[in-house]
C-alpha cells in the first residue's frame, strides 16, 4: 500500500511539472506568434513596431511589479496603443503568455 502511495505522489508531481512545462511552451509559442512582432523576442520592445508603438520593456520596474491580473487585463482589454486580445486569444492562452512574459523579466 505504501508503494502505491509513493508512486501516486511521484506521478502527481511529474504530471504537474509536465503541465507547467507545456503551459510555458504554449505561452512561448503564442507569444512568438502574437506578441514578439512588437515586444521583441526578448521582451524589450526594441522592434520597429515596438518603437513606433512605444512598447514598454517587460523588465521595466512598473511591469515587473504589476500583478498577473494587471497583465491579463492589459492583454485582454488593450492598453495604450496595444490592441485588445479578448476574443482573439482564449483566457488560457493569455494566462500562459503572462507566465511566459514573467520568464523574460528574469
C-alpha positions, 0 to 999 in steps of 0.5 A: 500500500505504501508503494502505491502511495509513493508512486501516486505522489511521484506521478502527481508531481511529474504530471504537474511539472509536465503541465507547467512545462507545456503551459510555458511552451504554449505561452512561448509559442503564442507569444512568438506568434502574437506578441514578439512582432512588437515586444521583441523576442526578448521582451524589450520592445526594441522592434520597429513596431515596438518603437513606433508603438512605444512598447514598454520593456517587460523588465521595466520596474512598473511591469515587473511589479504589476500583478498577473491580473494587471497583465491579463487585463492589459492583454485582454482589454488593450492598453495604450496603443496595444490592441485588445486580445479578448476574443482573439486569444482564449483566457488560457492562452493569455494566462500562459503568455503572462507566465511566459512574459514573467520568464523574460523579466528574469 
